[in-house]
Amino acid sequence: MNKSNNKFSYILLWLNSRIDRIVGHLFPAKTFFVFLTTAMTVAISLVIAFYLRFDFEFPPDEILSLEKVLPIAIILKLVIFSLFRIYS
């Protein structure tokens, strides 16, 4: 019984390594796309938060502040997510 379990475990490990290799070849830019979608999600959520804050009518001064805050928020979120190893 123990010998058959070892053989089954070996087959599973071999299949897992093959699948990992195939996925690695098919999606070499996976991390880039994850970063990109995260950045877009952060940007969209910040814009929606501004819309909700000002009842869907932006004052002209606030559009300027949104333009200043948006890149900072995106960079900060990506750095924090990387530090907490969200992407690994």
C-alpha positions in Angstrom: 0.0 0.0 0.0 2.8 2.4 0.9 4.6 1.8 -2.4 1.5 2.6 -4.4 1.0 5.9 -2.4 4.6 6.9 -3.2 4.1 6.2 -6.9 0.8 8.2 -6.9 2.5 11.1 -5.1 5.4 11.0 -7.6 2.9 11.1 -10.5 1.1 14.1 -8.9 4.3 16.0 -8.3 5.5 15.3 -11.9 2.1 16.5 -13.3 2.2 19.6 -11.2 5.7 20.5 -12.3 4.6 20.0 -16.0 1.6 22.3 -15.5 3.7 24.9 -13.8 6.1 24.9 -16.7 3.3 25.1 -19.3 1.6 28.0 -17.5 5.0 29.8 -17.2 5.5 29.6 -20.9 2.0 30.7 -21.8 1.8 33.6 -19.4 5.3 35.2 -19.0 3.8 38.7 -18.4 1.3 37.5 -15.8 2.8 39.7 -13.1 2.6 42.8 -15.3 -1.0 42.2 -16.1 -1.8 41.7 -12.4 0.0 45.1 -11.6 -1.9 46.7 -14.5 -5.3 45.5 -13.4 -4.6 46.5 -9.8 -3.6 50.0 -10.9 -6.7 50.3 -12.9 -8.9 49.1 -10.0 -7.3 51.5 -7.6 -7.8 54.4 -10.1 -11.4 53.5 -10.8 -12.2 53.1 -7.1 -10.7 56.5 -6.3 -12.6 58.2 -9.1 -15.9 56.6 -7.9 -15.1 57.7 -4.3 -14.7 61.3 -5.5 -17.9 61.0 -7.4 -19.7 59.8 -4.4 -18.1 62.4 -2.2 -19.3 65.3 -4.4 -22.7 63.8 -5.3 -21.6 63.1 -8.9 -20.7 66.8 -9.6 -17.1 67.6 -9.5 -16.1 71.1 -8.5 -13.3 72.4 -10.8 -10.8 72.7 -7.9 -11.4 69.1 -6.9 -10.6 67.8 -10.4 -7.2 69.3 -10.0 -6.7 67.6 -6.7 -7.8 64.3 -8.1 -5.2 64.6 -10.8 -2.6 65.1 -8.2 -3.7 62.3 -5.8 -4.4 59.6 -8.4 -0.8 58.7 -9.3 0.3 58.9 -5.7 -2.5 56.6 -4.6 -1.8 54.1 -7.4 2.0 53.9 -6.6 1.4 53.7 -2.9 -1.1 50.9 -3.2 1.1 48.9 -5.5 4.1 49.3 -3.2 2.0 48.3 -0.2 0.6 45.3 -2.0 4.1 44.3 -3.0 5.5 44.6 0.6 2.7 42.4 1.9 3.5 39.9 -0.9 0.0 40.0 -2.4 1.4 39.2 -5.8 3.4 36.1 -4.9 
